[in-house]
C-alpha cells in the first residue's frame, strides 16, 4: 500500500463554535484508521491525514459528508 500525506481544509460557514467542536469530536470517534491532526484558525479547519492512500480517500469522503452536515 502506498502511504502519503494529505491536507484538506474546511470552512465553518455557520460561524458557530459548537458546530466546530461537534465536527472535531465526531471525526475523532469515526476516523480512527489513519493518523490525523487538526488545526482551527478562525473559520478554517485544517485536517492533515497520513497513512495508506486508500484509507485517506475513505476518510476524506467521510470528512466531506460530516462537514456538509455540521459546517
KAJO-V558793 format. One record per pair of residues at least 24 apart in sequence whose C-alpha atoms are under 10 Angstrom apart, sorted by the first residue. I is the first residue (numbers start at 0). J is the second residue. If there is no record, write none. Layout:
{{I,J} {I,J}}
This chain:
{{0,50} {0,51} {0,52} {0,53} {0,54} {1,50} {1,51} {1,52} {1,53} {2,49} {2,50} {2,51} {2,52} {2,53} {2,54} {2,55} {3,48} {3,49} {3,50} {3,51} {3,52} {3,55} {4,34} {4,35} {4,47} {4,48} {4,49} {4,50} {4,51} {4,52} {4,55} {5,35} {5,46} {5,47} {5,48} {5,49} {5,50} {5,52} {5,55} {5,56} {5,59} {6,35} {6,36} {6,37} {6,45} {6,46} {6,47} {6,48} {6,49} {6,59} {7,37} {7,44} {7,45} {7,46} {7,47} {7,48} {7,59} {7,62} {7,63} {8,37} {8,38} {8,39} {8,43} {8,44} {8,45} {8,46} {8,47} {8,63} {9,39} {9,42} {9,43} {9,44} {9,45} {9,46} {9,62} {9,63} {9,66} {9,67} {9,70} {10,39} {10,40} {10,41} {10,42} {10,43} {10,44} {10,45} {10,66} {10,67} {10,70} {11,39} {11,41} {11,42} {11,43} {11,44} {11,66} {11,67} {11,69} {11,70} {12,42} {12,43} {12,66} {12,67} {12,69} {12,70} {13,42} {13,69} {13,70} {14,41} {14,42} {14,70} {15,42} {15,69} {15,70} {16,41} {16,42} {16,70} {17,69} {17,70} {18,66} {18,68} {18,69} {18,70} {19,43} {19,44} {19,66} {19,69} {19,70} {20,69} {21,65} {21,69} {21,70} {22,62} {22,65} {22,66} {22,68} {22,69} {22,70} {23,62} {23,65} {23,66} {25,62} {25,65} {26,58} {26,61} {26,62} {26,65} {26,66} {29,58} {29,61} {29,62} {30,54} {30,55} {30,57} {30,58} {30,59} {30,61} {30,62} {31,58} {32,57} {32,58} {33,57} {33,58} {42,70}}
